[in-house]
Structures are given as structure tokens and as C-alpha cells.
């Protein structure tokens, strides 16, 4: 573990901006703008979650020499569940009022309530409010949170920071190999590799690897500023562009997620360590950060809003549909943020060990 003095604030530069960029990518894709890689936006969310949660656990352990599992799970529940179930019930209500198409079945509804909607969607499908398809990624994160603190405590007690990073990297490699087995050995569908927790954990694990070694808010820089900015950031951007432009189906369901995770590493290091540099300055503008604060509620509500408008006002399309959807999504997300997220955030602070 590094002896470098730690920044004990939970605010990390550029992360809200990264969230804003991710939710806008997802929104534009669902709004029908062609060529927008919505799946990459979800991958960015995964990376942020892995990085931030592991950073907070690392801070907690360094200060208290322990991790309070009970408090960890309570914090996650208070962060995710209130808005989660509120928007889920909204989708059910809109469906029952025939403002959304389709029907809701008990198995489909329970799969969402119990956070297994990703596997339900792979093997069964249907029976859910059509705008709630985005819940699959929250199921992946929930499954990850069940394992991460246990794995990390094991690592903290036995491995130094470099070894922890190697272990997380090894788990990323294992996940890649598992996808290769499924795709090349068993010919599984892209739905299986895209939605399943066991094939997407590495998108979070890359963030974990950055959190334990070379963390830009906790560790001294391992590389010069010039090398990070002008060598590794361009390499990261190039890797991500390649992963998006190369359309081979087998590549997309195996190596794509790994290459994106590797490409995000230098970008996140630079964005956090040099928030006033070049394009990263945009990520820290007040308006962009505000969008990032709303990103969770926006993620939950936006597809329901888009589909409700499409179904009930079919004359809306293109830019007009996107504009109305954006306005309504932001309005609803802001209300959820003010009346749900903020109150539960205050409650969550009672279960926080990091000062």
C-alpha cells in the first residue's frame, strides 16, 4: 500500500463529467441517433463504478484497518434501491395504463426486483415494462458488489498494491478467456456475452485495478505528465476507436470489452490527475458536472420517457423526439434527484467510515 498522503474527500475530479458523457452517449443511442455506441457508455459507467467503489474501500481500510461489510451493503442499498424501485413502479404503472406497450408478468417483474433481470433477459425474456431494459446493467453491478468487498479484503491482507493490481488484471484476463470459450467454443449469442454478469465483470475490474495501484487521487504518478498526456492518452483513444470501428461479431463479443477497459485506463488517469487540461476541462464545467449528478436517475428514466413518447405521440421523431425526451427526462431525473437521491444520500452518510 502506498504511503503517499491520500485525498480523503470522496469527490474526484472529472468523474461527474465522465458520468455525464456516458449518459449522453446512452441517451442519444436510445433516442435513435445512428452510429452512437450506447454500449460503450455503459462500459464507462462500469469502469467508474469499479474505480470509485474500490477507491472508497481502500480509503476505509487505510484509515480504519478494516472494512465494515454491513455498512458497505447498506450504503449500496441506499444509493441504488430507492430510485431503482420508484422508476420500476413507474414503468409498471405506465404499462397498466396502456401508455407503454406489452404486458408485465410476475416472473419478469420479480427478476427486476431481485436484480437478476440480465440473466432473465438472456434465457427467458419478455414480461417487463419495455423502458426498463436498462436495468440489466444494474444487475451486473449488484452482483459485483456482492463479491468485491470480500475479494478486496482477502487481497489487502495478503498482497501489496502491485500484487493486487496484478490479481485484478488476471481476473480481467480470465473474463476475456471465458468469453472466448463461450463464443468460439459454444457459439453463444451476443446477448449472452453482453448482458451476463460473468462476462462483463472485467469492465468493472479494470476500474478496480486502477484504484489499487497508480490511483491518480491516492498514489504518486508513475509516469511523467508529458508521457501520460501525449503518449498514453492517444494510445487509449486509439484503442477505443478501434474497438468501436472494427465490426467483426466474434471480436465484438470477446476482445472489445477488454480493449475498451485498457483504453480507458490512461484516459481516466489523465482526466482525474489533470482536470484542467484540454478536453478534460469540459468534464469539470458546472453544467456538465450537474448532468453527471443526475446521471443515475437519467439512466433509469430516459428509455421509459423515449418509448412513452414514441408510442403515444407517433408524429414525434428525429430531433423533435430527442428534444422532448431530453427535456422530460431531465425534469423527472431532477425531481428524483432532489426528492429521493439527496435525502437518501444524507441517510447514507450515517453508514460511512471514511472521513
N, C-alpha and C positions, 0 to 999 in steps of 0.2 A: 504494500500500500504506500502510495506516495506520501512524503512528509510535507509536500507543498501546501501552504495555507489554503484552506478551502473557502470558497464563496458560499456562505450558508443561507443566502437568500434563495427562495425557490424560483425566483424569476430568472430566466435565462434569455439573453438577447437573441432575437431573431426567431425564437420558437413560435411565438404567436403569428409572426409573419409567414413562417413555413406552413402553419395550420391554415392560414388564410389562402395561401397559394393552392394548397391541397384541396380545400373545399371548393374553391372556384373551378379547379380542373374537373372535379367530380360533378359539380352542378352543370357546367357547360356541356359535358358529355351527356348527362341525363336530359338536358334541355334540347338535345338533338343536333348540337353543333358538330359537324362531321370532322373527323380527324383528331378529336380531342381524346387523349389517353386517360379516361377516367380511372382505369385500374391502377395507373401509376400514382394517382392522387391517393388512393387507398394505401398503396405501398409506403408512401411518405408518412401517412398517419401511423402506420405500423412502426416505422423506424423511430418516429418521435416518441411513441409510447414506450418502446423498449429502452430508448436512451433516457427518457425522463424518469421513468419508474426506477430503473436501476441506479441512476444518479441519486435519487432521494433515498433509496435503501442504503447506498454506500455512505451517504452523509449520516444517516441514522446510526449505522454501525460504528462509524468513526467517532461519533460523539458519545454514544451510549454503550458501545461494545456489545450490542445485542440488537436484534430486530424483533419488534413486537408483532407477531403474526396476526394476533387478534385485531390490533389497531390497523394493520395494513389492509385486512379484508374489509373492515368497517369503512375505512376511507374509500376503498374502491366501490363499495356498495353505495355509499352516499354520493359519490361522484357520478356513477353511471345509472343507477336504477331509477331515481325519481323522474328525470326527463324521459328515460327509456320507456317506462311503463305508461307515462302520460301520453306520449306520441303513439304508442302501440294502441292504446284505447281510442285515440282519435281516429286512427285508421279503421278500427273495428266499427266505430260509430258511423263513419262516412260510408262504409260498405253496407251496413244495415239500413242506412237511409237511401241506398242505391245511388249515392253520389260517386262512388267508386265501383268499378265492375268487379265481377267474380263473387265467390262466396267463401266464407270462413268456416273451416272445420275445427273440431276440438283438437285433433292431433296437430294440425298446423298451428293453431293458436298456442297450444302448450309447448310446442317446440321453440317458439319465440320466448314465451315466458320463462322457460327453463334453460335458455341460452344454448340450444342445440340446433338452431334453425339452419346452420350451414350444412350439417350432415343430413338433416331432414330434406333440405332442398336438393341435395345430391341424389338421394336414394328414393325419395317419395315425391316431394314437390306438391305445389298447389295448396289450397285451403288457407291462404293467408291474405291479408289486405295487400293489394298489389303494390302499394307505395312503400311497403315495409321490407322490400328485398334487401335494402342496405344493412339490415340487422345482421346479416351473415358475418360481417367483419367484426362486429361487437362480440359475437360468439367466439371468434378466434381469439380476441383479446381476453375475454373472460377465462377461457381455457388456459391461456398463457399465464394469467395472474395466479391460477391455482398452483402452478409448478414453479414459477420464478423465485419466490422468496425462499423456498426450500432448497432449490438448486444453488442459489446465491449464498446462503448461509453455509452450506456444505463447502463451497469454494472458498469463502472467506476464512474458514477455519483451517484449511489445508493448503491453499495455493496463494502465491504472491500475485500482484496485479498483472504482471506479464503472463503468468500461467493461466490466470482467469481469462484473459483475452484469448489465449490460445485455445482454451476449452470452449469458449463461446464460438470461436472461429471453426473449431472442429464440429460443433453441433450444426453450424451453418452448412458445412460441407456434407455432413450426414444427411441433412434435409435435402440437399441437392441430389445426392446419390439415391435417396428414397424416391424422389420424383422421377429420376431416370429409370429406376426399376419399374415404377408404375407405368410410365409412358412407353418405354422401349420394350419392357418385358411383358406387361399385361395389357398394353393398349388402352389404358383408361381414358376417359373423356377429359376435355379441358375443364369441364365443370368440376370434376373431382379434384384436380390439382389446384384450381383457382380458389375454391371455397373451403376446402378441408383444413382444419387446424394443423394436422400433422404435416401438411405440405406447404404451409405458409408461415410456420413459426420462425423460419430464418429471417423473414422480413422484420421481425421484432428483435431477433438475436443480433443482427448487425448493429442495431442501436445499443444493445446491451454491451457488446464488445467495445464500442466507443466509450461507454460510460465508465468502464472499469480500468481502461488504460488509454492514456492520451486524451483524457476528458478535457475539453477546452475551457471548462469553468473550474476544474479542480486540479489539473496537473500542469506542470511547466511544458512549454512547447517542445516537441521532439524534433521539429523541423523549422527552418528559418521562415520568416514571414514571406520572403520573396519566393521561396520554393513552394510553399503552400498555395500562394495566390496564382503564380504564373506557370507552375508545372502540374501540381496535383489537382487543382480545381478544373483546368481544361481537360485533364485526363478523365476526371469524374463526369464532366458534362459529355465528353465524347462517348464514354461507356453507356450512359443513359440514352443518348441519342441513338446509338447502335441498337440497344435493346428495344427501342421503340420502332425503329425503321426496318429491322430485319424481321420479316413476317413468317418465317418458317414455323409451322404449327408445333413441331416437336421442340424446337428451340424455345418457343414462347412458353411452353408449359414445363420446361426444365431449367434451362440456364438463365432465362430472362430475369427471374426474381433475384438470383444470385448476383448477376451483373449489376442490376439496379442497386442492390444493397451495397456493393463495393463502390459504385459510383457516387452514392450519397455520402459516404464517409468523408471525403475531403471537402465536399460542399458544406456539410454541417459543421465541420471543424472551422472552416473559413467564415461561415455565416455567424457563428457564435463568437469566435475569437476576434473577428474584425467586422463588427456590425455596421460600422460607418464606411466600409469600403465598397465602392462601385455599386453594383445592383443590390447588394445586401442592405444598403441604406434604405431602399424602398420597403424592405421587410419590417423596418422599425419605425415607419411613419405611424402616427397615432391612428389614422383611419384603418390602415392595414392591420395593426395590432388589435384594433377593436373587432374587425372581422374575424381575426383569429380567436378572440374571446368567445364569439358567437358560434364558432365552427362546429362544436359538438351538437348544439341544438339545430343548427343549419343542416348538418349531415342527417339528422333524424327526420326533419320535416320536409326537406326540399323535394324529394321524389313524390311524396304524397301530394304536395301542392301542385307540382307539374302535371301529374296524372289526373288530378281532380279537375284542373282547368281544361286539359285536353278532352276529357270525356264530356264535360258539361257545357263547354264553350268551344265546339269543334272549329269554329271560324278563326280561333286564335292559333297561329302557327308562326314558326320562324322567330324573328326578332321580337314580335309582339308577344308571343307566348313566353319567351325568355324574360322579357321585361316585367310582365305581370307576375310571373312566377318568382322572379328575384325579389320584387317588392313585397309580395305576400310572405315569401319565405323569411326574409329579413325581419318583417314585422312580427311574425309568430315566433321566430327564434329569439328576438329581443325580449318579448314578453316571457318566454320560458326562462331565459337567462335571468331576468330581473326577479321574477316571482317564484322560480323553482331553483335554478342553479345557485344564485347568490345566497339565499337562506340556507341551503344545504351545505354550501361551502363554509359558512360560519360554523355550522354544526360540526363539520369535518375537522375543523381546527382543534376541537377538543380531543381528537384522537391522533394528534401529531406529536412525534417525539423530536423531530428536527427543529431546532430553534433558529 
